[in-house]
Amino acid sequence: MSRADAAVVGTGPNGLSAAVTLARAGLTVDLFESADTVGGGLRSEPLFDSDIDHDICSAVHPMAPASRFFREFDLSAHGVELIRPEIPYAHPLEAGRAGLVHRNLDATAERLGADGARWRRLMAPLVDHSRGVVDLMLSGQRSLPPDLPAALSLAGRVLRHSTRLTGGSALRTEEARALLTGVAAHAVGKLPSPSAAAVAMLLGHLAHSSGWCVPRGGSARIAEALTADLLARGCSFHTGHEVRGLAELAGYRVVFLDIGARSLLTVAGDALPRGYARSLARFRYGPGAAKADFLVSGPIPWSHPEVGRAGTVHIGGDQAAMFRQETLTQRGVATDEPFVLVVDPAVTDPGRARPGKRPVWAYAHVPNGDTRDPVDLVQRRIERYAPGFTDTIVAARGVSAAGYEKYNPNYVGGDIGSGAMNLYQAVARPAPRLDPYRTPLPGVYLCSAATPPGPGVHGMCGYLAARSALRREYGIRAAPDLSPSPTENTPYERETR
């Protein structure tokens, strides 16, 4: 049916990274996307005003400049400017107080007072071995890490900080505890937990190394760079084309599916062996994300002025409140005080704003399948720490957790991680197999965030799936060269201060 060597279904960051890896190995690739535009979680588009683009899913990308795939692909050499805010994230507290993490580790330590030395001891070894830590965490979890000191340092910190941070090495100030717990909440599940601690160590140290980057112009710039690279290598895109069954792809030697575990059951139908199908059916999903987009007339009026310099803001109260809230959300209990992530992209990328209008991006963690419109929930949470925010709102749009699944079937119940990130599923996702990317069906590979290393814009699920197929199907063991050619765009990056 096709002269291409491979088909990729789904054009999120992992589908695109799988296709790029295959194309760089010399294969021709056809890509299929049910939506009218490529990108999946990397889409940006105007919602209320034609001059203002809103990031529809992801907005800030700590792992994009750090992962092996994007390090080698080199986004900046493909025209994607990654802007690194001087304050990657902040956490407002009551009475106008706030915790602030600066990209510079020493500056952060100085601002944390009594906890400064403890924060430095926690993060410095990870920053010193950052590449090893990242390559361990963003791997297939099936081999010994190349940087054993980094792995041992990470393991020790995860074990120590998976508890309530009590004891002699614990963080003691409310600001420092809130900062670390807010990052741990990116795991979207029970707090505290070993998996959340691992996420805190990964994302926390990246704030001090490669940074929590915002692509100039919006997340879609990343998808556009990957798409351009594929088009330049003769690959074809078929948008608005929903693949309903594997029989439609019978002409391809290998097929890559950037879809979730539940969708794989649907697309493969009765072709899957019963044992594998049962594992997919048992795959667990985590809490949902409910999205609120705002068009506002000016910067968010945070009570603590320096919070307004942060690329990302975590709203969750103190550590005890976040432990309680995230655990309730994991249990399916809806509350009026969800944990909220807020991004005002124009803080880092001023070009995203126009006179009197700018986008604000926000997620609330809610129970899986929650049907509530999140606009009021999120608005009240921001207003608590930024009095007057409501007066700046020009327009707003909410997408419930249930609505997110309609937008993208991979997000079951609004789980944007495509599966709960507990310790077991961090490794055995979506089923316990030596090669998690290879399905039992000949030539069919899974390359979505339902495989290791899981969610995030890092491209490693697609990259590792493609590497697996190249070895098994084509006997290609050497990693393809992903680096840009000398004729491609000149690299550039920028910091904001």
C-alpha positions as CSV (number, residue, x, y, z in Angstrom):
1,M,0.0,0.0,0.0
2,S,3.0,2.3,0.5
3,R,6.5,2.6,-0.7
4,A,7.6,4.0,2.7
5,D,9.4,1.7,5.1
6,A,7.6,2.7,8.2
7,A,4.4,4.3,9.4
8,V,4.0,6.4,12.5
9,V,0.6,6.9,14.0
10,G,0.4,10.1,16.1
11,T,2.5,13.2,15.7
12,G,3.1,14.2,19.3
13,P,6.8,14.7,20.4
14,N,7.4,11.0,20.6
15,G,5.9,10.1,17.3
16,L,7.9,12.9,15.7
17,S,11.1,11.8,17.5
18,A,10.6,8.2,16.4
19,A,10.1,9.4,12.8
20,V,13.2,11.6,12.9
21,T,15.3,8.7,14.3
22,L,14.1,6.4,11.5
23,A,14.6,9.0,8.8
24,R,18.1,9.7,10.0
25,A,18.8,6.0,9.7
26,G,17.8,6.1,6.0
27,L,14.2,4.9,6.2
28,T,11.3,6.6,4.6
29,V,8.4,7.4,6.9
30,D,4.7,8.1,6.5
31,L,3.1,9.9,9.5
32,F,-0.6,9.8,10.3
33,E,-2.4,12.3,12.5
34,S,-6.1,12.4,13.3
35,A,-6.1,16.1,14.0
36,D,-5.7,18.8,11.3
37,T,-2.3,19.9,12.6
38,V,0.7,18.0,13.9
39,G,2.3,18.3,17.3
40,G,0.0,16.6,19.9
41,G,1.1,18.2,23.2
42,L,3.2,20.7,21.3
43,R,0.4,22.7,19.7
44,S,0.0,26.4,19.9
45,E,-2.9,28.4,18.4
46,P,-5.0,31.6,19.0
47,L,-8.0,31.1,21.2
48,F,-9.5,34.5,21.7
49,D,-7.5,36.9,19.6
50,S,-5.7,36.3,16.3
51,D,-2.6,38.1,17.6
52,I,-2.1,35.9,20.7
53,D,-1.1,32.3,20.6
54,H,-1.9,30.0,23.5
55,D,-0.1,26.8,24.2
56,I,-2.8,24.1,24.1
57,C,-1.0,21.5,26.2
58,S,2.6,22.0,27.3
59,A,4.2,25.4,27.8
60,V,7.4,25.0,29.7
61,H,10.0,22.4,28.8
62,P,12.7,21.5,31.4
63,M,13.6,18.2,29.7
64,A,13.7,19.5,26.1
65,P,17.3,20.8,26.2
66,A,18.5,18.0,28.5
67,S,17.3,14.8,26.9
68,R,19.6,12.8,24.7
69,F,17.3,13.0,21.7
70,F,17.1,16.8,21.8
71,R,20.7,17.3,22.8
72,E,21.7,15.5,19.6
73,F,19.0,16.9,17.4
74,D,19.9,20.4,18.7
75,L,16.7,22.4,18.7
76,S,18.5,25.7,18.6
77,A,20.3,24.7,15.4
78,H,16.9,24.2,13.8
79,G,15.7,27.7,14.6
80,V,14.1,27.0,18.0
81,E,15.1,29.6,20.5
82,L,14.9,28.2,24.0
83,I,14.6,31.1,26.5
84,R,15.7,30.3,30.1
85,P,14.2,32.5,32.8
86,E,16.5,33.6,35.6
87,I,13.8,32.4,38.1
88,P,12.6,29.1,36.7
89,Y,9.8,28.6,39.3
90,A,8.3,30.2,42.3
91,H,5.9,29.2,45.0
92,P,3.7,32.0,46.6
93,L,2.7,31.6,50.3
94,E,0.4,33.4,52.7
95,A,1.1,37.0,53.9
96,G,2.9,37.9,50.7
97,R,5.7,35.5,51.2
98,A,7.2,33.2,48.5
99,G,9.9,30.7,47.7
100,L,12.0,31.5,44.7
101,V,14.3,29.2,42.8
102,H,16.9,31.0,40.7
103,R,18.7,29.3,37.9
104,N,22.0,30.1,39.8
105,L,22.2,27.6,42.6
106,D,24.2,30.0,44.8
107,A,21.6,32.7,44.4
108,T,18.9,30.3,45.4
109,A,20.8,29.2,48.5
110,E,21.4,32.8,49.5
111,R,17.7,33.6,49.3
112,L,16.7,30.5,51.3
113,G,18.5,31.6,54.4
114,A,18.6,28.8,57.0
115,D,17.9,26.2,54.3
116,G,20.4,27.6,51.8
117,A,23.2,25.2,52.7
118,R,20.8,22.2,52.8
119,W,19.4,23.1,49.3
120,R,22.9,23.4,47.9
121,R,23.9,20.0,49.4
122,L,20.7,18.5,47.9
123,M,21.1,19.9,44.4
124,A,24.8,20.4,43.8
125,P,25.8,16.8,43.2
126,L,22.9,16.3,40.8
127,V,23.9,19.5,38.9
128,D,27.5,18.3,38.8
129,H,26.3,15.0,37.2
130,S,23.4,16.4,35.4
131,R,23.9,14.5,32.1
132,G,24.2,11.2,33.9
133,V,21.1,11.9,36.1
134,V,19.1,12.9,33.0
135,D,20.2,9.9,30.9
136,L,19.4,7.6,33.8
137,M,15.9,9.0,34.4
138,L,15.1,9.4,30.7
139,S,16.1,5.9,29.7
140,G,14.4,2.6,29.0
141,Q,15.2,1.5,32.6
142,R,16.6,-1.8,31.3
143,S,20.4,-1.5,31.6
144,L,23.1,-0.3,34.0
145,P,23.5,3.5,33.9
146,P,26.6,4.7,32.2
147,D,27.3,7.2,35.0
148,L,27.1,5.1,38.2
149,P,28.1,8.0,40.6
150,A,25.1,10.0,39.2
151,A,22.8,7.0,39.6
152,L,23.9,6.4,43.2
153,S,23.6,10.1,44.1
154,L,20.1,10.3,42.6
155,A,19.0,7.0,44.4
156,G,20.2,8.3,47.8
157,R,18.3,11.6,47.4
158,V,15.2,9.9,46.2
159,L,15.1,7.6,49.2
160,R,15.8,10.4,51.6
161,H,13.2,12.8,50.3
162,S,10.4,10.3,49.6
163,T,9.5,10.7,53.3
164,R,8.2,13.9,54.9
165,L,11.6,15.5,54.9
166,T,12.1,15.0,58.6
167,G,15.4,14.4,60.3
168,G,18.8,16.1,60.4
169,S,19.0,16.6,56.6
170,A,15.5,17.8,56.2
171,L,14.5,21.2,54.8
172,R,13.1,23.3,57.6
173,T,11.8,26.5,56.3
174,E,8.3,26.8,54.8
175,E,9.6,28.3,51.6
176,A,12.2,25.6,50.9
177,R,9.7,22.8,51.7
178,A,7.1,24.3,49.5
179,L,9.5,24.7,46.6
180,L,10.6,21.1,46.7
181,T,7.1,19.7,47.2
182,G,5.7,21.9,44.4
183,V,8.2,20.3,42.0
184,A,7.4,16.8,43.3
185,A,3.7,17.5,42.5
186,H,4.6,17.4,38.8
187,A,4.4,13.6,39.3
188,V,0.6,14.1,39.6
189,G,-0.1,11.6,42.4
190,K,0.1,10.8,46.0
191,L,2.5,12.9,48.1
192,P,5.0,12.0,49.5
193,S,6.1,9.0,47.4
194,P,9.3,7.7,45.9
195,S,8.2,8.4,42.4
196,A,7.3,12.0,43.3
197,A,10.7,12.4,45.0
198,A,12.4,11.2,41.8
199,V,10.5,13.7,39.7
200,A,11.5,16.4,42.2
201,M,15.2,15.5,41.9
202,L,15.1,15.5,38.1
203,L,13.1,18.7,37.5
204,G,14.5,20.4,40.6
205,H,18.1,20.1,39.6
206,L,17.3,21.0,35.9
207,A,16.2,24.4,37.1
208,H,19.9,25.0,38.1
209,S,21.5,23.4,35.0
210,S,19.8,23.5,31.5
211,G,16.9,25.5,32.9
212,W,13.1,25.3,32.5
213,C,12.9,26.6,29.0
214,V,10.1,28.4,27.1
215,P,10.4,28.2,23.3
216,R,10.2,31.6,21.8
217,G,6.8,31.9,20.0
218,G,5.3,28.9,21.7
219,S,5.6,25.2,22.0
220,A,4.5,24.6,18.4
221,R,8.0,25.8,17.4
222,I,9.4,22.5,18.6
223,A,6.9,20.5,16.5
224,E,7.6,22.7,13.5
225,A,11.3,22.1,13.7
226,L,10.9,18.3,13.8
227,T,8.3,18.4,11.0
228,A,10.6,20.5,8.8
229,D,13.5,18.0,9.4
230,L,11.2,15.1,8.3
231,L,9.9,16.9,5.2
232,A,13.5,17.7,4.2
233,R,14.1,13.9,4.3
234,G,11.2,13.0,2.1
235,C,8.8,11.9,4.8
236,S,5.0,12.4,4.3
237,F,2.3,13.7,6.6
238,H,-1.3,12.7,6.5
239,T,-3.3,14.9,8.8
240,G,-7.0,14.6,9.4
241,H,-6.5,10.8,9.0
242,E,-7.6,8.7,12.0
243,V,-6.2,5.2,11.9
244,R,-8.9,2.9,13.3
245,G,-7.2,-0.4,12.9
246,L,-3.8,-2.0,12.1
247,A,-5.2,-3.5,8.9
248,E,-5.0,0.0,7.4
249,L,-1.2,-0.1,7.7
250,A,-0.7,-3.6,6.2
251,G,1.7,-2.3,3.5
252,Y,4.4,-1.1,6.0
253,R,7.2,-3.2,7.3
254,V,7.2,-1.5,10.7
255,V,4.5,0.5,12.4
256,F,5.0,2.9,15.4
257,L,2.1,3.9,17.5
258,D,2.2,7.1,19.5
259,I,-1.0,6.2,21.3
260,G,-1.9,5.1,24.8
261,A,-2.4,1.6,26.2
262,R,-6.2,1.8,26.0
263,S,-6.0,3.0,22.4
264,L,-3.7,0.2,21.5
265,L,-6.3,-2.3,22.7
266,T,-8.8,-0.6,20.3
267,V,-6.5,-0.3,17.3
268,A,-5.1,-3.8,17.5
269,G,-8.4,-5.5,18.4
270,D,-8.4,-9.3,18.8
271,A,-4.9,-9.5,17.3
272,L,-3.2,-9.0,20.6
273,P,-2.3,-12.1,22.7
274,R,-4.6,-12.4,25.7
275,G,-1.8,-12.0,28.3
276,Y,-0.5,-8.8,26.8
277,A,-4.1,-7.5,26.3
278,R,-4.8,-8.2,30.0
279,S,-1.7,-6.2,31.0
280,L,-2.9,-3.2,28.9
281,A,-6.4,-3.4,30.4
282,R,-4.8,-3.4,33.9
283,F,-2.7,-0.3,33.1
284,R,-3.5,2.3,35.7
285,Y,-4.2,6.0,35.1
286,G,-3.4,8.9,37.4
287,P,-5.3,12.1,38.3
288,G,-6.5,14.4,35.6
289,A,-5.4,17.8,34.5
290,A,-8.0,20.5,33.9
291,K,-6.8,23.4,31.7
292,A,-7.7,27.0,32.0
293,D,-6.6,29.6,29.4
294,F,-6.9,33.3,30.0
295,L,-6.5,36.4,27.9
296,V,-5.5,39.1,30.3
297,S,-4.8,42.8,30.0
298,G,-1.6,42.9,31.9
299,P,0.9,40.9,34.0
300,I,-0.5,38.9,36.9
301,P,-0.4,41.1,40.0
302,W,1.3,38.7,42.5
303,S,1.5,39.9,46.1
304,H,5.2,39.0,46.1
305,P,6.6,41.1,43.1
306,E,9.4,38.7,42.3
307,V,6.9,35.8,41.7
308,G,6.1,37.9,38.6
309,R,9.6,37.1,37.2
310,A,9.2,33.4,37.4
311,G,8.7,31.3,34.3
312,T,6.4,28.8,36.2
313,V,4.4,29.4,39.4
314,H,3.2,26.6,41.7
315,I,0.0,27.3,43.7
316,G,-0.6,24.8,46.5
317,G,0.0,26.4,49.9
318,D,2.5,24.9,52.3
319,Q,3.9,21.4,52.2
320,A,1.2,19.9,54.5
321,A,-1.5,21.4,52.3
322,M,0.0,19.9,49.1
323,F,0.5,16.5,50.7
324,R,-3.2,16.5,51.7
325,Q,-4.5,17.9,48.4
326,E,-2.5,15.7,46.0
327,T,-3.4,12.6,48.0
328,L,-7.1,13.4,48.0
329,T,-6.9,14.0,44.2
330,Q,-5.2,10.7,43.8
331,R,-8.1,9.1,45.7
332,G,-10.7,10.7,43.5
333,V,-11.8,13.3,46.0
334,A,-12.7,16.7,44.3
335,T,-11.9,19.8,46.3
336,D,-12.1,23.6,45.8
337,E,-8.3,24.0,46.4
338,P,-6.5,22.0,43.7
339,F,-2.8,22.3,43.1
340,V,-2.3,24.7,40.2
341,L,0.5,25.4,37.8
342,V,0.5,28.9,36.2
343,V,2.6,30.2,33.3
344,D,2.5,33.8,32.0
345,P,4.6,33.1,28.8
346,A,5.3,36.8,28.2
347,V,7.3,37.0,31.4
348,T,10.0,34.9,29.7
349,D,9.1,35.7,26.0
350,P,7.9,39.3,25.9
351,G,7.0,38.8,22.2
352,R,4.0,36.7,23.3
353,A,2.2,39.9,24.5
354,R,0.6,42.8,22.7
355,P,-0.5,46.1,24.2
356,G,-3.3,45.3,26.7
357,K,-3.4,41.6,26.0
358,R,-1.3,38.5,26.9
359,P,-1.9,34.8,27.4
360,V,-2.0,33.0,30.7
361,W,-1.7,29.2,30.8
362,A,-2.8,27.1,33.8
363,Y,-3.5,23.5,34.9
364,A,-5.3,22.3,37.9
365,H,-4.7,18.7,39.3
366,V,-8.2,17.1,39.6
367,P,-9.6,13.6,40.0
368,N,-9.4,11.4,36.9
369,G,-12.5,12.0,34.7
370,D,-13.5,15.2,36.6
371,T,-16.1,17.1,34.6
372,R,-15.9,20.5,36.2
373,D,-15.1,23.6,34.2
374,P,-11.8,24.6,35.8
375,V,-11.9,28.4,35.1
376,D,-13.5,29.5,38.4
377,L,-11.3,27.0,40.4
378,V,-8.1,28.3,38.8
379,Q,-9.1,31.9,38.9
380,R,-9.8,31.8,42.6
381,R,-6.5,30.0,43.3
382,I,-4.6,32.7,41.4
383,E,-6.6,35.5,43.0
384,R,-5.6,34.3,46.5
385,Y,-2.0,35.1,45.8
386,A,-2.5,37.8,43.2
387,P,-5.4,40.1,44.3
388,G,-6.8,41.9,41.3
389,F,-6.1,39.1,38.8
390,T,-9.8,38.8,38.1
391,D,-10.0,42.4,37.0
392,T,-7.4,41.7,34.3
393,I,-9.3,38.9,32.6
394,V,-10.5,39.7,29.1
395,A,-11.5,36.2,28.2
396,A,-11.2,32.7,29.5
397,R,-11.7,29.1,28.4
398,G,-11.8,25.9,30.4
399,V,-11.2,22.3,29.5
400,S,-12.2,19.7,32.1
401,A,-10.2,16.6,32.7
402,A,-12.9,14.6,30.9
403,G,-12.8,17.1,28.0
404,Y,-9.0,16.6,27.7
405,E,-9.6,12.9,26.9
406,K,-12.0,14.0,24.0
407,Y,-9.2,16.3,22.8
408,N,-6.6,13.5,22.9
409,P,-7.6,9.9,23.6
410,N,-4.1,9.3,25.1
411,Y,-5.2,11.4,28.0
412,V,-7.5,8.9,29.6
413,G,-9.7,10.8,32.2
414,G,-7.4,13.8,31.7
415,D,-4.2,12.0,32.6
416,I,-1.8,13.9,30.5
417,G,1.0,11.5,31.6
418,S,-0.7,8.7,29.7
419,G,-0.5,6.5,32.8
420,A,0.1,6.8,36.5
421,M,3.7,7.4,37.4
422,N,4.2,5.0,40.4
423,L,7.4,3.0,40.9
424,Y,6.0,-0.1,39.2
425,Q,4.6,1.7,36.1
426,A,7.7,3.8,35.8
427,V,9.5,0.6,34.6
428,A,6.7,-1.8,33.6
429,R,4.7,0.6,31.3
430,P,2.5,-0.4,29.7
431,A,3.2,-4.1,30.4
432,P,6.1,-6.0,32.0
433,R,8.4,-6.8,29.1
434,L,12.1,-6.9,28.4
435,D,11.5,-4.6,25.5
436,P,8.6,-2.3,26.4
437,Y,8.4,-0.8,23.0
438,R,8.0,-4.0,21.0
439,T,4.5,-5.3,21.0
440,P,3.8,-9.0,20.5
441,L,2.6,-8.2,17.0
442,P,5.3,-8.5,14.3
443,G,6.7,-5.1,13.3
444,V,4.4,-3.1,15.6
445,Y,6.0,-0.8,18.2
446,L,4.6,1.4,20.9
447,C,6.4,4.8,21.2
448,S,4.1,6.9,23.3
449,A,4.5,8.2,26.9
450,A,2.8,4.9,28.0
451,T,6.4,3.5,27.6
452,P,9.5,4.3,29.6
453,P,10.6,6.9,30.5
454,G,7.1,8.3,30.5
455,P,5.6,11.8,30.2
456,G,7.3,15.0,29.2
457,V,8.6,16.7,26.1
458,H,11.9,14.8,25.8
459,G,11.3,12.6,22.7
460,M,13.0,9.6,24.4
461,C,10.0,7.2,24.1
462,G,10.0,7.6,20.4
463,Y,13.8,7.6,20.1
464,L,14.2,4.4,22.1
465,A,11.3,2.7,20.3
466,A,12.9,3.6,17.0
467,R,16.3,2.3,18.2
468,S,14.7,-1.0,19.2
469,A,13.1,-1.4,15.8
470,L,16.3,-0.5,13.9
471,R,18.2,-3.2,15.8
472,R,15.6,-5.9,15.5
473,E,14.1,-5.3,12.1
474,Y,17.1,-3.9,10.2
475,G,20.1,-5.0,12.1
476,I,21.2,-1.3,12.6
477,R,22.9,-1.2,16.0
478,A,24.7,2.2,15.7
479,A,22.7,5.2,16.8
480,P,21.7,7.4,13.9
481,D,23.4,10.8,13.6
482,L,20.8,13.3,14.7
483,S,23.1,16.3,14.5
484,P,22.2,19.1,12.1
485,S,24.2,19.5,8.9
486,P,26.6,22.4,8.6
487,T,24.2,24.1,6.2
488,E,21.3,24.2,8.7
489,N,20.5,27.2,11.0
490,T,23.1,28.6,13.3
491,P,22.6,27.6,17.0
492,Y,21.5,30.3,19.4
493,E,20.1,30.5,22.9
494,R,19.2,33.4,25.2
495,E,18.7,33.9,28.9
496,T,16.3,36.4,30.4
497,R,17.3,38.2,33.5
